[in-house]
Amino acid sequence: MSKNEEPLELIFNKKKKTDRHNSTTPSIEIRNFPNNMNDYKVAWRGSDEEIDKSQRVPLTETTAPLVALWIPPEFLEHSFPNSKTFIKSAMELKNEVVQATWIRNGPRVKDPTMYTGVLGTAFLCFKAYLATGSPQDLALFTEIVDSCCAAAPTHPDNVTFLRGQAGIYAMGAVAAKIGDDKTRRDFFLDHFKRIGGRRVLSMGPVDEGSSLPCELLNGRVGFLYAALFINKYISEEMVLWSMTGPVVDAVLASGRAHATPECPLMYPWKSRRYFGASHGLAGIIQILLHFPLTEQDNKDIKGTLHYIVKKRYSRGNYRVSVEDERGDRLVHWCQGAPGITMTLCKALEVFPVDNCLGEAAEAAADVVWERGLLRRLGICHGVSGNTYVFLAMYRSIGGKKHLFRARQFAGWLHKHAKRLLSTGEMHGGDHRHSLFEGLAGTACSWFDCANPAQSFFPGFEI
C-alpha cells in the first residue's frame, strides 16, 4: 500500500455514507476504486523480462547499481507479481473455475456459449494449455467443448463466437486440430460452414427479412471473428474469403446505408447507435480491419474512427451511443474508452501514420489508468478487461509504460479480488466464474500478463 493509499474498505464505507446521507443531491453510483498505484515515469533500461528480475533483488549498496539497470528505485514498491506467479495463480484460479462450472455441475450443459456459459471454461483451459502445454488442460478443453456441441441445438439462431454456435464449432475444430483428430476437426468445420452458408449473414440492408445486426456479440462480425479464430489456429485457408467476403461486404453496405454526413459508417442496434466494442462501431471496425479492404473501405473506416474520436467527452472518455444523454459514466470494454482504445490500436497497424489515432489511443489509455479500477472483475465490465487495454497498447505502440500499467492492474486484482468478492464490493449480479463476467476472465488476463507479446482479448482480438 502506498503512503497516500487508504484501505479499500474505508474508501467505500466513506463514499457510501456520504451518498446515503446527502439528501440534497441524488445518489451517485460509485463505479471505480481510486487509482493510487505508482505509475510508470522513467524509461526502463533493460529488457521486458528483466522487469521480473528486478522485483526480487534486495536493494543494498551492492545491488543498487544493478537494480537501476532494470527499474528506477521509486518503482521497487510496485505491487504486481512476476510472470511465474501470474501463471501459478492463473492455474489455481482455472482449477477453481473448472470445479465450479464443470465438475460440480456434471456433463449436462445448460449454457454452452462463451460469454457466460461453460464454453468460457473451455476457453480458459485452452489458454492454460497455450501457457503450459499441459495435456490435462487439453483433455479438459476437448471434453467441455464436446459437451457444448451436444447442447448447441439449444442456441440455433445466434451465429456468433461469443453467444452462438459459431463459437462452439470454432473451438471444437481447434481442440481437434491440437489433438490431431482430423475426423473430429472436419466434423466441427462442416457444422461451422453450414452456419457460414446461411443467407442471412450476407443479406444487404435493403434485402427483405435482413434483421441480423452487424455487432460483435449477436451479429455478423461475431461470425467473422469465429472464422478468424479458426484460420489462426488451424490454417489461414480453412475458412475461405469466398465465405467471409460476402459477410464483410454486407457489414460495410449496412454501415453505409445508415451513414450520416459526419460518419461514413453507422450501425443501429435496438434503436441506438453505439460506439463501443460489444454492440457498436469499435467492435465492428476491430473485426473488419482483419480482412482485405478496398481503398474506399479504408477511407470510410478511417473517417468513422475520426468521428468517434471527435465525439469523445472533454475528460477523454467515450460516449455509449449517439443518443446517450446520461453523461460520462462507463469505462468498460463493452462501453467506453477501453474497447475503443483496443480498436484504435488495431487501426494503427493499418493506418500507422495517422497521428490523430495514435494520440487518441494514448489519451484513452490514460483514462483507463485513472478510472479503470472498476468494482467488478470480469473482462466485459471489470478490471480484468481494462488490463487488456495496456496489453494492446504495449503490442501496438510499444513502450514499457503500458506493460507496467497492465501488470499493475493485474497485480491489483491479484491482491484484492478474493477479499472484495467475499465482502460483496465486487461482482454484483454477474456470473461469478464466467469468462466475460467473472473469474475465468481474470485468469485469462493473468496468463496474458505473463506472456504479453502473445496476449489477446478473448472474442475481440486475434
C-alpha positions as CSV (number, residue, x, y, z in Angstrom):
1,M,0.0,0.0,0.0
2,S,1.4,3.4,-1.0
3,K,1.8,6.2,1.5
4,N,-1.4,8.0,0.4
5,E,-3.5,5.0,-0.2
6,E,-6.4,4.3,2.2
7,P,-7.7,0.8,2.9
8,L,-10.2,-0.2,0.2
9,E,-13.0,-0.9,2.7
10,L,-12.6,2.6,4.2
11,I,-12.8,4.2,0.8
12,F,-16.1,2.5,0.1
13,N,-17.6,2.9,3.5
14,K,-16.8,6.6,3.5
15,K,-18.2,7.2,0.0
16,K,-21.3,5.2,0.6
17,K,-22.0,7.0,3.8
18,T,-21.7,10.4,2.0
19,D,-24.0,9.3,-0.7
20,R,-26.6,7.8,1.6
21,H,-26.9,10.8,4.0
22,N,-26.7,13.7,1.5
23,S,-30.4,14.3,0.9
24,T,-29.8,17.4,-1.3
25,T,-28.2,15.5,-4.2
26,P,-29.2,12.3,-6.0
27,S,-27.5,9.1,-5.0
28,I,-24.3,8.5,-7.0
29,E,-23.3,5.1,-8.2
30,I,-19.6,4.7,-7.5
31,R,-18.1,2.7,-10.4
32,N,-14.4,2.5,-9.6
33,F,-11.8,2.5,-6.9
34,P,-9.4,5.4,-6.8
35,N,-6.1,4.5,-8.5
36,N,-3.3,5.4,-6.1
37,M,-0.8,3.0,-7.5
38,N,2.6,4.2,-8.8
39,D,2.6,5.0,-12.5
40,Y,5.5,4.5,-14.8
41,K,7.6,7.6,-15.2
42,V,11.2,6.7,-16.1
43,A,12.1,4.5,-19.1
44,W,13.3,1.0,-18.4
45,R,16.9,0.4,-19.4
46,G,16.7,-3.4,-19.6
47,S,14.6,-5.9,-21.4
48,D,10.9,-6.7,-20.6
49,E,11.9,-9.9,-19.0
50,E,14.2,-8.1,-16.5
51,I,11.1,-6.4,-15.0
52,D,10.5,-9.7,-13.3
53,K,14.1,-9.9,-12.1
54,S,14.1,-6.5,-10.5
55,Q,11.3,-7.3,-8.2
56,R,13.2,-9.9,-6.3
57,V,16.6,-8.2,-5.9
58,P,17.2,-6.8,-2.4
59,L,18.1,-3.1,-2.6
60,T,21.6,-2.9,-0.9
61,E,24.7,-0.8,-1.6
62,T,26.0,-3.8,-3.7
63,T,22.8,-4.4,-5.7
64,A,21.5,-0.9,-6.1
65,P,23.6,-0.2,-9.3
66,L,22.4,-3.4,-10.8
67,V,18.7,-2.8,-9.9
68,A,19.0,0.6,-11.5
69,L,19.7,-1.1,-14.8
70,W,16.3,-2.7,-14.7
71,I,13.9,-0.4,-12.8
72,P,14.1,3.0,-11.1
73,P,14.3,2.7,-7.3
74,E,11.0,4.6,-6.8
75,F,9.2,1.7,-8.5
76,L,10.6,-1.1,-6.4
77,E,7.5,-0.9,-4.3
78,H,5.2,-1.8,-7.2
79,S,2.6,-4.4,-6.4
80,F,2.5,-6.8,-9.3
81,P,3.8,-10.4,-9.2
82,N,6.4,-11.8,-11.6
83,S,5.4,-13.9,-14.6
84,K,5.8,-17.2,-12.8
85,T,3.5,-16.1,-10.0
86,F,0.9,-14.9,-12.5
87,I,0.9,-18.3,-14.3
88,K,0.8,-20.2,-11.0
89,S,-2.2,-18.0,-9.7
90,A,-3.9,-18.3,-13.1
91,M,-3.7,-22.1,-12.9
92,E,-5.1,-22.1,-9.4
93,L,-8.0,-19.9,-10.5
94,K,-8.5,-22.1,-13.5
95,N,-8.9,-25.1,-11.3
96,E,-11.5,-23.3,-9.2
97,V,-13.5,-22.3,-12.3
98,V,-13.4,-25.8,-13.6
99,Q,-14.6,-27.2,-10.3
100,A,-17.4,-24.6,-10.1
101,T,-18.7,-24.7,-13.7
102,W,-17.9,-28.1,-14.9
103,I,-17.1,-30.8,-12.3
104,R,-19.7,-29.7,-9.8
105,N,-22.5,-29.4,-12.5
106,G,-21.8,-32.6,-14.3
107,P,-21.7,-33.1,-18.1
108,R,-25.2,-31.7,-18.7
109,V,-24.7,-28.2,-20.1
110,K,-27.3,-25.5,-19.7
111,D,-25.4,-22.7,-21.3
112,P,-23.0,-23.9,-24.0
113,T,-21.8,-20.4,-25.1
114,M,-18.7,-18.4,-24.5
115,Y,-19.9,-15.2,-22.8
116,T,-21.3,-16.5,-19.5
117,G,-21.6,-20.2,-20.3
118,V,-19.3,-23.3,-19.9
119,L,-17.6,-22.7,-23.3
120,G,-15.9,-19.9,-21.5
121,T,-14.4,-22.5,-19.1
122,A,-13.2,-24.4,-22.2
123,F,-11.6,-21.2,-23.5
124,L,-9.8,-20.8,-20.1
125,C,-8.5,-24.4,-20.4
126,F,-7.3,-23.6,-23.9
127,K,-5.4,-20.6,-22.6
128,A,-3.9,-22.7,-19.8
129,Y,-2.8,-25.2,-22.5
130,L,-1.1,-22.5,-24.5
131,A,0.7,-21.2,-21.4
132,T,1.9,-24.6,-20.0
133,G,1.4,-27.3,-22.6
134,S,-0.5,-29.4,-20.0
135,P,-2.1,-32.5,-21.6
136,Q,-4.7,-32.4,-18.7
137,D,-5.8,-28.9,-19.8
138,L,-6.1,-30.1,-23.5
139,A,-8.2,-33.0,-22.4
140,L,-10.5,-30.8,-20.3
141,F,-10.7,-28.3,-23.2
142,T,-11.8,-31.1,-25.6
143,E,-14.2,-32.7,-23.1
144,I,-16.0,-29.5,-22.3
145,V,-16.3,-28.5,-26.0
146,D,-17.8,-31.9,-26.9
147,S,-20.5,-31.4,-24.3
148,C,-21.1,-27.9,-25.5
149,C,-21.5,-29.2,-29.0
150,A,-24.2,-31.7,-27.8
151,A,-26.1,-28.7,-26.3
152,A,-25.6,-26.4,-29.4
153,P,-29.1,-27.0,-30.8
154,T,-30.4,-25.1,-27.8
155,H,-28.9,-21.9,-29.4
156,P,-29.9,-22.2,-33.1
157,D,-30.3,-18.6,-34.0
158,N,-27.2,-16.9,-32.8
159,V,-24.3,-17.1,-35.2
160,T,-21.5,-15.5,-33.2
161,F,-18.3,-16.6,-31.5
162,L,-19.3,-15.3,-28.0
163,R,-23.0,-16.2,-27.9
164,G,-23.7,-18.7,-30.6
165,Q,-23.0,-21.9,-32.3
166,A,-20.1,-20.5,-34.3
167,G,-18.0,-20.2,-31.2
168,I,-18.8,-23.8,-30.2
169,Y,-17.8,-25.2,-33.6
170,A,-14.7,-23.0,-33.9
171,M,-13.5,-24.1,-30.5
172,G,-14.2,-27.7,-31.3
173,A,-12.3,-27.6,-34.5
174,V,-9.3,-26.0,-32.8
175,A,-9.4,-28.6,-30.0
176,A,-9.5,-31.4,-32.5
177,K,-6.6,-29.9,-34.5
178,I,-4.4,-29.7,-31.4
179,G,-5.4,-33.2,-30.5
180,D,-4.5,-34.4,-34.1
181,D,-8.1,-35.8,-34.6
182,K,-8.8,-35.0,-38.3
183,T,-12.2,-36.7,-38.2
184,R,-13.4,-34.5,-35.3
185,R,-11.9,-31.4,-36.8
186,D,-13.7,-31.9,-40.1
187,F,-17.0,-32.6,-38.2
188,F,-16.8,-29.3,-36.4
189,L,-15.7,-27.4,-39.6
190,D,-18.6,-28.8,-41.5
191,H,-21.0,-27.6,-38.9
192,F,-19.3,-24.2,-38.9
193,K,-19.5,-23.8,-42.6
194,R,-23.2,-24.6,-42.5
195,I,-23.6,-21.5,-40.4
196,G,-21.5,-19.6,-42.9
197,G,-23.8,-20.6,-45.7
198,R,-26.9,-19.1,-44.1
199,R,-28.2,-16.4,-46.4
200,V,-29.0,-14.0,-43.5
201,L,-25.3,-13.4,-43.0
202,S,-24.7,-11.8,-46.4
203,M,-28.0,-10.1,-46.8
204,G,-27.7,-6.4,-47.7
205,P,-29.5,-3.6,-45.9
206,V,-32.4,-3.5,-48.4
207,D,-33.0,-7.2,-48.6
208,E,-36.3,-8.3,-47.2
209,G,-36.0,-10.0,-43.9
210,S,-32.5,-8.7,-43.2
211,S,-32.8,-8.5,-39.4
212,L,-29.4,-9.8,-38.4
213,P,-27.4,-6.9,-36.7
214,C,-23.7,-6.3,-37.5
215,E,-22.4,-6.0,-34.0
216,L,-19.9,-8.3,-32.2
217,L,-22.0,-10.1,-29.5
218,N,-25.0,-11.0,-31.6
219,G,-24.3,-10.2,-35.2
220,R,-22.3,-10.6,-38.4
221,V,-18.9,-9.6,-37.2
222,G,-19.3,-12.1,-34.3
223,F,-19.4,-14.8,-37.0
224,L,-16.4,-13.2,-38.8
225,Y,-14.4,-13.4,-35.5
226,A,-15.0,-17.1,-35.3
227,A,-13.7,-17.5,-38.9
228,L,-10.6,-15.5,-37.9
229,F,-10.1,-17.7,-34.9
230,I,-10.2,-20.9,-37.0
231,N,-7.8,-19.6,-39.5
232,K,-5.3,-18.5,-36.9
233,Y,-5.2,-21.8,-35.0
234,I,-5.8,-24.3,-37.8
235,S,-4.9,-22.8,-41.2
236,E,-5.3,-19.5,-43.0
237,E,-7.0,-21.3,-45.8
238,M,-9.5,-23.1,-43.7
239,V,-12.4,-20.6,-43.9
240,L,-12.0,-19.0,-47.3
241,W,-12.7,-15.5,-48.5
242,S,-15.5,-16.9,-50.6
243,M,-17.4,-17.4,-47.3
244,T,-16.3,-14.4,-45.3
245,G,-16.1,-11.8,-48.2
246,P,-19.9,-11.6,-48.7
247,V,-20.4,-11.1,-45.0
248,V,-17.7,-8.3,-44.9
249,D,-19.5,-6.7,-47.9
250,A,-22.8,-6.9,-46.1
251,V,-21.4,-5.3,-43.0
252,L,-19.9,-2.4,-45.0
253,A,-23.1,-2.0,-47.0
254,S,-25.2,-1.8,-43.9
255,G,-22.9,0.8,-42.3
256,R,-23.1,3.0,-45.4
257,A,-26.9,2.6,-45.5
258,H,-27.1,4.2,-42.0
259,A,-24.3,6.7,-42.5
260,T,-24.6,10.4,-41.6
261,P,-22.9,13.4,-43.2
262,E,-20.3,13.3,-40.3
263,C,-19.9,9.5,-40.1
264,P,-19.3,7.3,-43.2
265,L,-20.4,4.1,-41.4
266,M,-23.1,3.8,-38.7
267,Y,-24.9,0.8,-37.2
268,P,-28.1,0.9,-35.2
269,W,-28.8,-1.8,-32.6
270,K,-32.1,-1.8,-30.7
271,S,-32.8,1.8,-31.8
272,R,-29.4,3.1,-30.6
273,R,-26.2,3.8,-32.4
274,Y,-23.5,2.5,-30.2
275,F,-19.8,3.5,-30.2
276,G,-18.4,0.7,-28.0
277,A,-16.9,-2.8,-28.5
278,S,-19.8,-5.1,-27.7
279,H,-22.7,-3.5,-29.7
280,G,-21.1,-0.7,-31.6
281,L,-18.6,0.8,-34.0
282,A,-15.5,-0.2,-32.1
283,G,-16.3,-3.9,-32.2
284,I,-17.4,-3.8,-35.9
285,I,-14.3,-1.9,-37.1
286,Q,-12.0,-4.0,-35.0
287,I,-13.1,-7.1,-36.9
288,L,-13.3,-5.5,-40.4
289,L,-9.7,-4.4,-40.1
290,H,-8.5,-8.0,-40.2
291,F,-9.9,-8.5,-43.8
292,P,-8.9,-7.4,-47.2
293,L,-10.5,-4.0,-47.8
294,T,-10.6,-1.6,-50.8
295,E,-9.2,1.9,-50.7
296,Q,-12.8,3.3,-50.2
297,D,-13.5,0.8,-47.4
298,N,-10.3,2.0,-45.6
299,K,-11.3,5.7,-46.2
300,D,-14.7,5.1,-44.7
301,I,-13.3,3.2,-41.7
302,K,-10.7,5.9,-41.0
303,G,-13.4,8.6,-41.3
304,T,-15.6,6.7,-38.9
305,L,-12.7,6.4,-36.4
306,H,-12.1,10.2,-36.6
307,Y,-15.8,10.7,-35.9
308,I,-15.7,8.5,-32.8
309,V,-12.7,10.5,-31.5
310,K,-14.4,13.8,-32.3
311,K,-17.4,12.8,-30.2
312,R,-15.5,11.9,-27.0
313,Y,-16.1,13.7,-23.7
314,S,-13.8,16.5,-22.6
315,R,-12.2,14.3,-20.0
316,G,-11.2,11.8,-22.7
317,N,-13.7,9.0,-22.2
318,Y,-16.1,7.9,-24.9
319,R,-19.9,8.1,-25.3
320,V,-22.0,5.0,-25.0
321,S,-24.1,5.9,-28.1
322,V,-25.1,8.9,-30.2
323,E,-28.4,9.1,-28.3
324,D,-27.0,8.7,-24.8
325,E,-27.6,11.7,-22.5
326,R,-26.5,10.1,-19.2
327,G,-23.0,11.6,-19.4
328,D,-19.5,10.3,-18.8
329,R,-20.1,7.2,-16.8
330,L,-18.7,3.9,-18.2
331,V,-15.1,2.9,-18.5
332,H,-15.7,-0.7,-19.7
333,W,-14.5,-2.9,-22.5
334,C,-18.2,-3.1,-23.7
335,Q,-18.9,0.7,-23.5
336,G,-16.4,3.5,-23.1
337,A,-12.7,4.1,-23.6
338,P,-11.3,0.6,-23.0
339,G,-12.8,-1.2,-26.0
340,I,-12.3,1.8,-28.3
341,T,-8.6,2.0,-27.2
342,M,-8.1,-1.6,-28.4
343,T,-9.7,-0.8,-31.8
344,L,-7.5,2.3,-32.1
345,C,-4.5,0.1,-31.5
346,K,-5.6,-2.3,-34.3
347,A,-6.3,0.7,-36.6
348,L,-2.7,1.9,-36.1
349,E,-1.5,-1.3,-37.7
350,V,-3.5,-0.4,-40.8
351,F,-3.0,3.4,-40.7
352,P,0.4,3.7,-39.0
353,V,1.0,7.4,-39.9
354,D,-2.3,8.7,-38.6
355,N,-1.2,10.8,-35.7
356,C,-4.7,11.6,-34.6
357,L,-5.4,7.9,-33.9
358,G,-2.2,7.4,-32.0
359,E,-2.8,10.4,-29.8
360,A,-6.4,9.3,-29.2
361,A,-5.2,5.8,-28.2
362,E,-2.7,7.3,-25.7
363,A,-5.3,9.7,-24.2
364,A,-7.9,6.9,-23.9
365,A,-5.4,4.6,-22.2
366,D,-4.7,7.4,-19.7
367,V,-8.5,7.5,-18.9
368,V,-8.4,3.7,-18.2
369,W,-5.4,4.1,-16.0
370,E,-7.2,6.9,-14.0
371,R,-10.7,5.4,-13.8
372,G,-10.3,1.7,-14.7
373,L,-10.1,0.0,-11.3
374,L,-13.8,-1.0,-11.5
375,R,-16.0,-2.5,-8.9
376,R,-16.3,-5.7,-11.0
377,L,-13.6,-8.1,-12.1
378,G,-14.6,-9.6,-15.4
379,I,-13.3,-8.7,-18.9
380,C,-16.6,-7.2,-20.1
381,H,-17.1,-4.5,-17.5
382,G,-14.3,-5.2,-14.9
383,V,-10.7,-4.7,-14.0
384,S,-9.5,-7.7,-16.0
385,G,-10.9,-6.3,-19.2
386,N,-9.3,-3.0,-18.6
387,T,-5.9,-4.7,-18.1
388,Y,-6.1,-5.7,-21.8
389,V,-6.1,-2.1,-22.8
390,F,-2.5,-1.7,-21.7
391,L,-1.5,-5.1,-23.2
392,A,-2.9,-3.9,-26.5
393,M,-1.1,-0.6,-26.2
394,Y,2.1,-2.4,-25.4
395,R,1.8,-4.7,-28.5
396,S,0.8,-1.9,-30.8
397,I,2.6,1.3,-29.8
398,G,5.4,-0.3,-27.7
399,G,7.0,1.3,-24.7
400,K,7.3,-0.4,-21.3
401,K,4.9,2.1,-19.6
402,H,2.0,0.1,-21.0
403,L,3.3,-3.2,-19.8
404,F,4.0,-1.7,-16.4
405,R,0.4,-0.5,-16.2
406,A,-1.0,-3.8,-17.4
407,R,0.9,-5.6,-14.6
408,Q,-0.1,-3.0,-12.1
409,F,-3.8,-3.6,-12.8
410,A,-3.4,-7.4,-12.9
411,G,-1.4,-7.2,-9.6
412,W,-4.1,-5.1,-8.0
413,L,-6.6,-7.8,-8.8
414,H,-4.2,-10.5,-7.6
415,K,-4.0,-8.7,-4.3
416,H,-7.6,-7.7,-3.8
417,A,-10.1,-9.7,-5.9
418,K,-10.9,-12.6,-3.5
419,R,-11.4,-10.2,-0.5
420,L,-13.6,-7.9,-2.5
421,L,-15.7,-10.8,-3.7
422,S,-16.2,-12.1,-0.2
423,T,-17.3,-8.7,1.1
424,G,-19.6,-8.0,-1.8
425,E,-17.7,-5.0,-3.1
426,M,-17.2,-6.7,-6.4
427,H,-19.2,-8.9,-8.8
428,G,-22.7,-7.7,-8.2
429,G,-25.2,-9.8,-10.2
430,D,-22.6,-11.1,-12.6
431,H,-21.8,-14.8,-13.3
432,R,-19.0,-15.2,-10.8
433,H,-17.0,-17.8,-12.6
434,S,-17.7,-17.0,-16.2
435,L,-15.3,-15.8,-18.9
436,F,-16.8,-12.3,-19.5
437,E,-18.2,-11.5,-16.1
438,G,-16.1,-13.4,-13.7
439,L,-13.0,-15.2,-12.6
440,A,-12.3,-17.1,-15.8
441,G,-11.6,-13.8,-17.4
442,T,-9.4,-12.8,-14.6
443,A,-7.3,-16.0,-15.0
444,C,-7.0,-15.3,-18.8
445,S,-5.7,-11.8,-18.1
446,W,-3.1,-13.2,-15.7
447,F,-1.9,-15.7,-18.3
448,D,-1.6,-12.9,-20.8
449,C,0.3,-10.6,-18.5
450,A,2.8,-13.4,-18.2
451,N,3.2,-13.5,-22.0
452,P,2.2,-10.0,-23.2
453,A,3.6,-10.3,-26.7
454,Q,1.1,-13.1,-27.4
455,S,-1.8,-11.6,-25.4
456,F,-5.3,-11.1,-26.9
457,F,-8.7,-10.2,-25.6
458,P,-11.0,-13.3,-26.0
459,G,-13.5,-12.9,-28.8
460,F,-12.3,-9.5,-29.8
461,E,-8.6,-9.5,-30.6
462,I,-6.7,-12.1,-32.6
